[in-house]
Amino acid sequence: MCYLTALLTTRVISLAPIHAQVVPAGPLSDRTCRTLTTCVRGREYERVAASATSDRICVALRACTDNEFQSMAPTTTSDRTCTTHTSCTAAEYEVSTATALVDRRCAPLTVCQLGREYASTAATNTTDRVCTALTVCKEEVGGALVPFK
């Protein structure tokens, strides 16, 4: 049988195809076998498994772009999944930077209370604004200090 061989690992013995039959045996001829394609680990994954009569199909792993991160790692039988990085809106700032393996995290900007606070430190793309209480001006009325109106 040309398509099965025993592979010994440290824990198990498994039967794995190493050849595929390309020409079946006939009454006057032996079968013809071909060595199966081996997918290059870390560069390819097996899209279609080998069978006794067909070779496996290996496909190059997808490369995430600069605007994407790897949201699911590839396996020997599946491609990696890439997802577009989150973009912070005008009402958010960036809490953590995007990388090839991690998405960017955004948080809402603090909103200063109108008439009670002002933005003492302006927001940037990566920092929140700081709100500070407005100074309460006072005037003397009848010998007592009262808030200015």
Secondary structure as UniProt FT lines:
FT   STRAND          5..8
FT   STRAND          13..16
FT   STRAND          19..23
FT   TURN            27..28
FT   STRAND          32..35
FT   TURN            41..43
FT   STRAND          44..48
FT   STRAND          57..60
FT   TURN            66..67
FT   STRAND          68..72
FT   TURN            76..77
FT   STRAND          81..84
FT   TURN            90..91
FT   STRAND          92..96
FT   STRAND          105..108
FT   TURN            114..116
FT   STRAND          117..121
FT   STRAND          130..133
FT   STRAND          138..141
FT   TURN            142..143
FT   STRAND          144..147
//
